[in-house]
């Protein structure tokens, strides 16, 4: 997508060598999200240059994302591009449409790169799920997370439930989702929801340092490591050992080729 097309849905993409930064750029509505934005995020994932090794997701201004744009729930905006437009579809078609929206989140798990959510201020609903879609979450000390869907009579459906359970466990995830309460930065660190928390003034530098460290190793190392770790908890030891051996053989050959 062109910069103009991305701007039309409230996104900005900047690629600097091996680091791509996606910014939700609707500060006037606290970076609230729309279906058009989700489809554009998926398109970004499909078109990133191969040399990108880190993807940073951020929000313009002092809020990461206030979640779904409430205008998308207004009956006056019930066209094809709105959430309420789903009501005009049968169940199978509505589910298929939501799957298209989910692609704007799932691509951030791709082993080709490491994704980092840079969170300051509120990450609500879809904003919380976007942060959860990233491999790492580096947050300012003013960050606040909330899964607000239950307050609207809905469930989280933008791929956030699985990583939330993986990070904080079933009971805590259920309590966070069902009550729609706010999880502040200090608690988020304590329960394993975020990777690190820094003073707000240091957030940009902390994420830049982390991105630099992630792109420093020889090409292929981080993606192989991410692939090994993804799903490791669901594999038995023998299967994980086999995958480690196979990955290491590939790395030995790559290192030897580089030294030749």
Secondary structure as UniProt FT lines:
FT   HELIX           3..8
FT   TURN            9..10
FT   STRAND          11..16
FT   TURN            17..18
FT   STRAND          19..24
FT   HELIX           27..29
FT   TURN            30..31
FT   HELIX           35..47
FT   TURN            50..51
FT   STRAND          54..59
FT   TURN            61..62
FT   HELIX           70..73
FT   HELIX           75..77
FT   TURN            80..81
FT   HELIX           84..88
FT   HELIX           91..106
FT   HELIX           107..109
FT   TURN            111..112
FT   STRAND          114..119
FT   STRAND          122..124
FT   HELIX           126..133
FT   STRAND          136..140
FT   TURN            141..142
FT   STRAND          144..146
FT   HELIX           148..152
FT   HELIX           160..168
FT   HELIX           170..179
FT   STRAND          183..184
FT   HELIX           185..190
FT   TURN            191..192
FT   STRAND          196..198
FT   HELIX           200..202
FT   HELIX           203..216
FT   TURN            219..220
FT   HELIX           221..229
FT   TURN            230..231
FT   HELIX           232..234
FT   HELIX           237..259
//
